[in-house]
């Protein structure tokens, strides 16, 4: 095994082959779901019309982003755009681009390079630069919800842009996550809600694994809240010395203890609705304990919250991930969307 967990070298006498584990790519946005079914084949389902298409892509794909108008694939070297026209998809453009992440809003693509985000046409032409300072770091995380683009950097800063006009404008100035949440690691994932006033953040621990906390930042109130799956017993919301709150809702739901958030989404139109998928933290029990256990501990939970001004985070729903499902793709009232195994 290589130094990174996803590399494997195989010696077969005459040569050495290095294999890289390929995570299944999938995405759900604006009532369109894309799921990878083989290295080059993708299923595209448009829920508004109930149609499903297969798209064959002639490159190794690292990521995919779907909208009602286009499906965009990328692999850190090349970007390929398929346009939705009528009932079918046609190849609209392909261009070289070494951005490891990509997002789409309307007719714009967003890609990153050191200290800047490129706003591009579907053909790849750069039409606007969103610049980051050296102190803010290199953009490495992108997310689009509603008309807002959230950008996270490798120095744990994040910034939100309003995309509703012709040019992207700063909606929330750069925030230093390590000042908002002292002692926590770097940003693993950052997303904002449909009206741009709430941000959720998953955190990397020092060992590179994801922390048990979900961090919430209220843009208008400039206030931070933590939801920790490992919260100790206690009542209500606990104030930290820095004026932060820790939401203790998890204490009331012991079945959620010892879980780690894996992915998180805000509803595309309901700004208060937040959902995450949480895995049972591995290594907490010996194999014997696992064998003797009844089915009381669930490996993967789907948990949704209402985020409100008055009451903070309210647990709205929680249920085990059905065994025939692979992963949560997203939420759009009134449905959750999953990729099946």
C-alpha positions in Angstrom: 0.0 0.0 0.0 1.2 3.5 -0.7 1.6 6.4 1.7 -1.9 7.6 0.7 -4.6 5.1 1.5 -5.8 4.9 -2.1 -2.6 3.7 -3.8 -1.6 0.1 -4.3 1.6 -1.1 -6.0 1.7 -4.6 -7.5 4.9 -6.3 -8.7 4.1 -9.0 -11.4 7.7 -10.1 -12.1 8.1 -8.3 -15.4 6.7 -4.9 -14.3 5.3 -2.9 -11.5 1.8 -1.5 -11.7 0.5 1.2 -9.5 -3.3 1.1 -9.0 -5.3 4.0 -7.6 -8.6 3.3 -5.9 -11.4 5.1 -7.7 -14.2 6.5 -5.5 -17.6 6.4 -7.2 -18.5 9.8 -8.5 -22.1 11.1 -8.0 -23.9 14.4 -7.7 -27.5 15.7 -7.2 -28.5 19.3 -7.9 -31.6 21.0 -9.4 -33.5 17.8 -9.7 -30.8 16.0 -11.7 -28.8 13.1 -10.3 -25.7 11.6 -11.8 -24.2 8.3 -10.6 -21.2 6.5 -11.9 -21.9 2.9 -12.8 -18.6 1.9 -14.4 -15.3 3.7 -15.0 -16.6 5.5 -18.1 -20.4 5.1 -17.8 -22.8 7.4 -15.9 -26.5 7.3 -15.3 -28.2 10.7 -15.4 -31.8 11.0 -14.0 -33.8 14.1 -14.5 -36.6 13.9 -11.8 -38.6 16.8 -13.2 -39.3 14.9 -16.4 -38.7 11.3 -15.1 -36.2 10.6 -17.8 -32.9 8.6 -17.4 -29.9 8.7 -19.8 -26.6 6.9 -20.0 -23.5 9.1 -20.7 -20.2 7.6 -21.8 -17.2 9.7 -21.0 -13.8 9.0 -22.6 -11.6 10.0 -19.7 -11.0 8.9 -16.1 -13.4 11.0 -14.1 -12.6 12.4 -10.6 -15.7 14.5 -10.2 -19.0 15.4 -11.7 -21.4 18.3 -11.3 -25.0 18.3 -12.6 -27.4 21.1 -13.2 -30.7 21.2 -15.1 -28.8 22.6 -18.1 -25.5 20.6 -18.1 -23.4 17.8 -16.7 -19.8 18.6 -16.2 -17.0 16.0 -15.7 -13.4 16.7 -14.6 -10.3 14.8 -13.6 -7.7 17.4 -12.6 -6.4 17.6 -16.2 -9.4 18.1 -18.4 -13.0 19.3 -18.1 -15.8 18.0 -20.3 -19.2 19.6 -20.6 -22.4 17.9 -21.8 -25.3 20.2 -22.5 -28.9 19.1 -21.9 -30.8 19.9 -25.1 -34.4 18.8 -25.2 -34.5 15.1 -24.3 -30.8 14.3 -24.8 -27.3 15.3 -23.8 -24.8 16.5 -26.4 -21.1 17.2 -26.0 -20.8 21.0 -25.6 -17.1 21.5 -24.9 -13.9 19.9 -23.6 -10.8 21.9 -22.4 -7.6 21.4 -20.5 -7.8 22.6 -16.9 -5.8 21.3 -13.9 -8.3 22.4 -11.2 -8.9 19.5 -8.7 -12.4 20.9 -7.9 -15.2 22.4 -9.9 -18.7 23.9 -9.4 -21.4 25.1 -11.8 -24.0 27.9 -11.6 -26.1 28.8 -14.6 -23.8 29.2 -17.6 -20.7 29.6 -15.5 -18.1 27.1 -14.4 -15.9 27.8 -11.3 -12.4 26.3 -11.1 -9.4 27.0 -8.8 -5.8 27.7 -9.2 -3.3 29.2 -6.6 -4.9 32.2 -4.8 -7.8 32.6 -7.2 -11.1 31.2 -8.5 -11.7 31.3 -12.2 -15.2 32.1 -13.5 -15.4 30.4 -16.9 -17.8 29.9 -19.8 -18.7 26.3 -20.6 -16.0 26.5 -23.3 -13.4 27.3 -20.7 -12.9 31.0 -21.4 -12.0 32.9 -18.1 -14.3 35.9 -17.7 -13.8 36.8 -14.0 -11.2 36.2 -11.3 -12.1 35.9 -7.7 -8.8 36.7 -5.9 -7.6 35.4 -2.5 -4.7 36.9 -0.5 -1.7 34.9 0.6 -3.0 35.0 4.2 -6.3 33.5 3.0 -4.6 30.7 1.2 -5.3 28.7 -1.9 -9.0 27.9 -2.8 -9.4 24.1 -2.6 -13.1 23.6 -1.8 -16.1 24.8 -3.8 -19.9 24.5 -3.2 -22.9 26.0 -4.9 -26.3 26.3 -3.2 -29.1 28.6 -4.5 -27.3 31.7 -5.8 -24.3 31.4 -3.5 -20.8 30.0 -4.1 -18.8 29.0 -1.0 -15.0 28.8 -1.3 -12.8 27.1 1.3 -9.0 27.4 1.3 -6.1 25.3 2.4 -5.4 27.8 5.2 -8.8 27.3 6.7 -10.5 30.5 5.4 -13.8 30.6 3.7 -15.6 33.2 1.7 -19.1 33.4 0.1 -19.9 35.0 -3.2 -23.4 36.1 -4.5 -23.9 34.8 -8.1 -27.3 36.3 -8.7 -25.9 39.1 -10.9 -23.8 39.1 -14.0 -20.6 39.3 -12.0 -19.9 37.4 -8.8 -19.9 39.7 -5.8 -18.5 39.0 -2.2 -21.5 38.2 0.0 -19.6 37.2 3.2 -16.0 38.4 3.6 -13.2 36.0 4.2 -13.6 34.3 7.6 -10.6 32.6 9.4 -12.0 29.3 10.6 -9.2 28.7 13.1 -10.2 32.0 14.8 -13.9 31.2 14.8 -13.3 27.6 16.1 -10.0 27.7 18.0 -8.3 24.3 18.4 -10.1 22.6 15.6 -8.2 21.3 12.5 -8.5 22.3 8.9 -11.6 22.5 6.8 -12.6 19.2 5.2 -15.8 20.5 3.6 -17.7 23.8 3.7 -21.3 24.5 2.4 -23.8 27.3 2.8 -27.6 27.3 2.7 -29.9 28.6 0.0 -30.0 32.2 1.2 -26.4 32.5 2.1 -26.8 33.1 5.8 -25.7 29.8 7.4 -22.5 27.8 6.8 -21.8 24.2 7.8 -18.3 22.9 8.1 -16.8 19.5 8.5 -13.3 19.4 10.1 -10.1 17.4 9.5 -8.4 16.2 12.6 -4.6 16.2 12.8 -4.5 12.6 11.5 -6.4 13.5 8.4 -9.7 11.8 9.5 -12.9 13.8 9.9 -13.8 15.1 13.4 -17.0 14.2 15.2 -18.1 17.9 15.2 -20.2 19.8 12.7 -19.5 23.5 12.9 -22.2 26.0 12.0 -21.6 29.7 11.4 -24.4 32.3 11.2 -23.3 34.9 8.7 -25.7 37.6 9.8 -25.3 37.2 13.6 -21.5 36.4 13.3 -22.2 33.5 15.7 -20.8 30.0 15.8 -22.4 26.7 17.1 -20.9 23.2 17.3 -22.9 20.0 17.1 -20.7 17.2 18.5 -21.7 13.6 18.1 -19.5 12.9 21.1 -21.1 15.4 23.4 -21.0 14.6 27.1 -24.1 14.6 29.3 -25.3 18.1 30.0 -28.4 20.2 29.6 -29.2 22.5 26.7 -26.5 24.5 25.1 -23.2 25.0 26.7 -21.3 28.2 26.4 -17.5 27.9 25.7 -15.2 30.6 27.0 -15.0 32.1 23.5 -18.7 32.7 23.5 -19.4 29.7 21.2 -22.3 27.5 21.9 -22.2 23.7 21.9 -25.5 22.2 21.0 -26.2 19.3 23.3 -29.1 17.9 21.2 -27.1 14.8 20.5 -27.2 13.8 24.2 -30.9 13.1 23.8 -30.2 10.7 21.0 -27.8 8.1 22.4 -28.0 6.1 19.2 -26.2 8.8 17.3 -23.2 8.7 19.7 -19.8 7.6 18.4 -20.7 8.6 14.8 -18.7 10.8 12.5 -20.3 13.1 9.9 -19.3 12.0 6.4 -21.2 14.4 4.1 -23.6 17.2 4.6 -26.1 19.2 2.4 -28.4 22.2 2.7 -31.8 22.0 0.9 -31.7 23.9 -2.4 -34.7 26.0 -1.6 -35.5 25.7 2.2 -32.6 27.6 3.9 -33.3 26.1 7.4 -33.1 22.4 6.3 -29.8 20.6 6.8 -29.0 16.9 6.4 -25.9 14.8 7.0 -24.8 11.2 6.7 -22.9 9.9 9.8 -20.9 6.7 10.0 -20.2 4.7 13.1 -16.6 5.4 14.1 -14.6 2.3 13.4 -12.2 0.8 15.9 -14.5 1.5 18.9 -15.3 -2.2 19.4 -13.4 -5.4 19.0 -14.7 -7.9 16.4 -16.0 -10.1 19.2 -18.1 -7.3 20.6 -19.5 -6.7 17.2 -20.5 -10.3 16.8 -22.3 -10.5 20.1 -24.1 -7.3 19.5 -27.7 -7.1 18.6 -28.5 -4.8 15.7 -28.9 -1.9 18.1 -25.9 0.0 16.8 -26.4 1.3 13.3 -23.4 1.8 11.0 -24.8 4.7 9.0 -27.4 7.3 10.0 -29.2 9.9 7.9 -29.9 12.9 10.1 -31.7 16.1 9.3 -32.0 19.3 11.3 -33.9 22.5 11.2 -31.5 25.4 11.9 -33.5 28.2 13.5 -32.7 31.5 15.1 -34.8 30.9 18.3 -33.8 27.3 19.1 -30.6 26.6 17.3 -30.4 23.2 15.8 -33.5 21.0 16.1 -33.3 17.4 15.1 -36.0 16.9 12.5 -35.5 13.3 11.4 -33.0 10.5 11.8 -33.1 7.0 10.3 -30.6 4.3 9.3 -29.3 4.2 5.8 -31.3 1.4 4.1 -29.0 -1.5 3.3 -29.7 -1.3 -0.5 -28.4 2.3 -0.7 -24.9 3.3 -1.2 -24.8 7.0 -0.3 -26.8 10.1 0.4 -26.8 12.4 -2.7 -28.7 15.3 -1.3 -32.1 16.7 -0.2 -34.8 18.7 -1.8 -38.1 19.0 0.0 -40.0 16.8 0.2 -37.4 14.0 -0.7 -34.1 12.6 0.2 -32.0 11.4 -2.8 -29.8 8.3 -2.6 -27.6 6.3 -4.9 -28.4 2.6 -4.8 -25.7 0.0 -4.6 
